Amino acid sequence: MANKRNTKKQESKEKQVKSENLNEQEIKDNNTEAEECNEEPATCEEDINNLEAQIAELKDKHLRLFSEFDNFRKRTAKERIELFKTANADLILDLIPVLDDFDRAQQSMSADTDADSIKAGVELIYNKLYKTLEKKGLQCMDSKEKDFDTDFHEAITEIPAPTEELKSKVVDVVEKGYTLNDKVIRYAKVVVGK
């Protein structure tokens, strides 16, 4: 038992000596650092000045970059608004000749009483209008006797199918559907057989 106590005392003394040595070493290191700062205070001040200059430069760059981005955002928003305002100008310019044809047709209808010539004129104008819209990407859906599809059709009503093949198919088209560049812009209003 006495040996254990002596061993513990020796260990605690060794720890105390080690901690004293560490404390002395820390004091020496601190003194060395203080001496270095005392020897070269100008370099510390120079470092501080250099760092402050770098900070000021980075702040300036950040401010300029932020301002440039803000100007870019405002400019693109303005361009986008202008684009929306004039987006249909192409289509309108292509439709003006059709409008001119309708004006001429109205003038000739007041003077001409021949129904066949009036009918032929209206068909010509319709075809011109349809071809103009087709060039812009408009397509008419062919829905009659096709399977009913909610992605393209809007069912107005269901009626008993006249034949067995027309069950769950489009029996009649009340209003044509249209796609613009393969995107549905108006659903076909249809009657479905049940």
Backbone torsions as a table, in degrees:
resi	resn	phi	psi	omega
1	MET	NA	-39.0	179.4
2	ALA	-65.3	-34.9	178.3
3	ASN	-63.2	-40.4	-179.3
4	LYS	-63.8	-41.2	-179.1
5	ARG	-65.3	-43.2	179.5
6	ASN	-63.0	-40.0	-179.9
7	THR	-64.9	-41.7	179.4
8	LYS	-65.8	-39.9	179.5
9	LYS	-64.2	-41.0	179.9
10	GLN	-64.2	-42.4	-179.5
11	GLU	-63.5	-42.0	-179.9
12	SER	-67.5	-35.7	176.5
13	LYS	-65.2	-41.4	179.5
14	GLU	-63.4	-41.0	178.1
15	LYS	-63.5	-39.9	-178.8
16	GLN	-66.1	-41.1	179.3
17	VAL	-64.8	-42.6	179.7
18	LYS	-63.2	-42.7	-179.2
19	SER	-67.4	-35.8	176.5
20	GLU	-64.8	-40.8	178.7
21	ASN	-63.7	-41.2	178.7
22	LEU	-64.6	-44.3	178.9
23	ASN	-60.8	-43.2	177.6
24	GLU	-61.7	-40.5	-179.7
25	GLN	-64.8	-41.8	178.3
26	GLU	-62.6	-41.0	179.0
27	ILE	-63.5	-41.8	178.7
28	LYS	-63.4	-43.3	179.7
29	ASP	-61.8	-44.2	179.6
30	ASN	-63.2	-40.6	178.6
31	ASN	-64.6	-38.6	179.5
32	THR	-64.8	-44.3	178.9
33	GLU	-63.3	-41.8	179.4
34	ALA	-63.6	-40.1	178.5
35	GLU	-64.0	-40.4	179.8
36	GLU	-63.4	-43.1	178.6
37	CYS	-66.0	-37.5	179.6
38	ASN	-69.3	-33.1	-179.8
39	GLU	-73.2	-37.1	-173.2
40	GLU	-127.0	60.4	178.9
41	PRO	-69.4	-26.2	-179.8
42	ALA	-65.9	-38.1	-179.5
43	THR	-68.8	-35.5	176.9
44	CYS	-64.4	-43.0	179.2
45	GLU	-66.1	-38.5	177.7
46	GLU	-62.9	-43.0	178.4
47	ASP	-61.3	-42.9	179.4
48	ILE	-62.5	-44.9	179.8
49	ASN	-63.1	-41.3	178.3
50	ASN	-62.9	-42.9	179.9
51	LEU	-66.3	-39.7	177.6
52	GLU	-64.0	-37.8	178.3
53	ALA	-66.2	-41.3	177.7
54	GLN	-63.6	-41.9	178.6
55	ILE	-61.7	-45.2	179.6
56	ALA	-62.4	-41.2	179.1
57	GLU	-64.2	-42.8	179.4
58	LEU	-66.4	-38.5	176.9
59	LYS	-62.4	-42.5	179.2
60	ASP	-62.9	-45.2	178.0
61	LYS	-60.6	-43.2	179.8
62	HIS	-62.0	-44.8	-179.8
63	LEU	-63.0	-43.0	179.1
64	ARG	-65.4	-41.8	178.8
65	LEU	-64.3	-42.2	178.1
66	PHE	-62.6	-43.8	179.6
67	SER	-63.9	-41.7	178.8
68	GLU	-63.3	-42.0	178.6
69	PHE	-65.5	-41.1	178.9
70	ASP	-62.4	-42.5	176.7
71	ASN	-63.4	-41.2	178.1
72	PHE	-61.6	-44.1	-179.8
73	ARG	-62.1	-44.9	179.5
74	LYS	-64.7	-41.9	-179.3
75	ARG	-64.0	-44.7	180.0
76	THR	-67.8	-34.6	177.1
77	ALA	-64.5	-42.2	179.0
78	LYS	-64.5	-44.0	178.5
79	GLU	-62.7	-38.0	-179.9
80	ARG	-65.8	-42.1	178.0
81	ILE	-62.3	-43.6	178.3
82	GLU	-63.5	-37.8	179.0
83	LEU	-64.4	-41.8	178.0
84	PHE	-63.7	-36.8	-179.0
85	LYS	-66.5	-35.2	-175.9
86	THR	-108.5	13.4	-175.9
87	ALA	-63.0	-34.7	-176.6
88	ASN	-91.7	4.4	-176.9
89	ALA	-59.7	-40.6	178.2
90	ASP	-59.0	-49.0	-178.1
91	LEU	-64.1	-43.2	-179.6
92	ILE	-62.0	-43.3	178.8
93	LEU	-61.6	-36.1	178.1
94	ASP	-74.0	-24.9	-179.1
95	LEU	-86.9	-17.1	-179.2
96	ILE	-58.9	-42.1	177.0
97	PRO	-61.0	-33.4	177.1
98	VAL	-66.6	-40.1	176.7
99	LEU	-62.5	-40.1	176.2
100	ASP	-61.1	-40.8	178.2
101	ASP	-62.8	-39.2	178.0
102	PHE	-65.1	-38.1	177.0
103	ASP	-61.5	-44.9	178.5
104	ARG	-64.4	-37.8	179.9
105	ALA	-65.1	-40.9	178.5
106	GLN	-62.8	-41.6	178.9
107	GLN	-64.2	-41.1	-178.7
108	SER	-74.1	-27.9	178.8
109	MET	-67.4	-33.9	-179.7
110	SER	-71.1	-27.9	-179.6
111	ALA	-94.5	-31.2	-174.8
112	ASP	-101.7	138.6	179.1
113	THR	-111.4	3.4	-179.3
114	ASP	-80.1	114.2	-176.3
115	ALA	-67.7	-33.9	-179.0
116	ASP	-65.8	-41.1	179.7
117	SER	-69.1	-36.7	177.3
118	ILE	-64.8	-43.7	179.2
119	LYS	-62.1	-43.6	179.5
120	ALA	-63.6	-40.3	178.9
121	GLY	-64.5	-43.0	178.8
122	VAL	-64.3	-39.7	178.3
123	GLU	-63.3	-40.2	178.1
124	LEU	-63.1	-43.1	179.5
125	ILE	-65.9	-41.7	178.2
126	TYR	-59.7	-46.2	-179.4
127	ASN	-63.1	-39.7	178.7
128	LYS	-64.1	-44.1	178.2
129	LEU	-62.2	-46.0	-178.2
130	TYR	-63.3	-42.7	179.8
131	LYS	-64.9	-38.3	178.2
132	THR	-62.8	-45.3	-180.0
133	LEU	-69.1	-33.6	178.0
134	GLU	-63.7	-37.9	177.5
135	LYS	-62.2	-29.9	180.0
136	LYS	-84.3	0.4	175.7
137	GLY	105.9	4.7	-179.4
138	LEU	-79.4	132.7	177.0
139	GLN	-132.1	138.2	177.3
140	CYS	-86.8	138.1	178.3
141	MET	-82.2	135.9	173.0
142	ASP	-97.8	105.1	-171.0
143	SER	-110.1	-22.5	-172.5
144	LYS	-61.8	131.7	178.8
145	GLU	62.7	22.1	174.6
146	LYS	-100.5	162.2	176.2
147	ASP	-61.9	140.9	178.0
148	PHE	-69.7	125.8	-177.9
149	ASP	-133.0	118.3	-176.7
150	THR	-67.6	-14.3	176.5
151	ASP	-73.3	-20.8	-177.4
152	PHE	-124.4	-21.4	-172.5
153	HIS	-119.1	152.2	173.4
154	GLU	-123.3	114.0	-176.9
155	ALA	-77.2	124.0	176.7
156	ILE	-86.3	-43.1	179.9
157	THR	-156.5	167.4	174.0
158	GLU	-118.6	139.3	176.9
159	ILE	-129.0	160.0	175.1
160	PRO	-61.7	133.6	-177.3
161	ALA	-66.5	131.7	179.6
162	PRO	-64.9	-31.1	176.6
163	THR	-133.1	164.6	-178.9
164	GLU	-64.4	-33.7	-178.4
165	GLU	-69.1	-22.5	-176.4
166	LEU	-90.1	6.9	175.9
167	LYS	-67.5	133.3	-178.2
168	SER	62.1	23.4	176.9
169	LYS	-121.7	167.1	179.7
170	VAL	-77.4	120.0	179.9
171	VAL	-88.5	-41.4	-177.8
172	ASP	-146.2	148.2	177.6
173	VAL	-107.0	116.9	-180.0
174	VAL	-84.0	-40.8	179.4
175	GLU	-141.8	127.8	-177.5
176	LYS	-64.0	149.6	174.4
177	GLY	-103.2	155.0	-177.6
178	TYR	-135.0	148.0	172.8
179	THR	-119.4	147.3	175.6
180	LEU	-120.9	111.9	-176.5
181	ASN	52.1	49.6	176.7
182	ASP	66.8	17.2	175.0
183	LYS	-117.2	130.6	-178.0
184	VAL	-68.0	123.7	176.1
185	ILE	-109.4	-19.5	172.5
186	ARG	-149.0	126.2	179.5
187	TYR	-76.1	145.0	176.8
188	ALA	-75.5	130.2	177.0
189	LYS	-90.1	118.0	-169.9
190	VAL	-131.1	162.6	172.3
191	VAL	-107.1	129.5	-175.2
192	VAL	-108.7	140.5	177.1
193	GLY	-85.1	140.7	178.6
194	LYS	-123.5	NA	NA
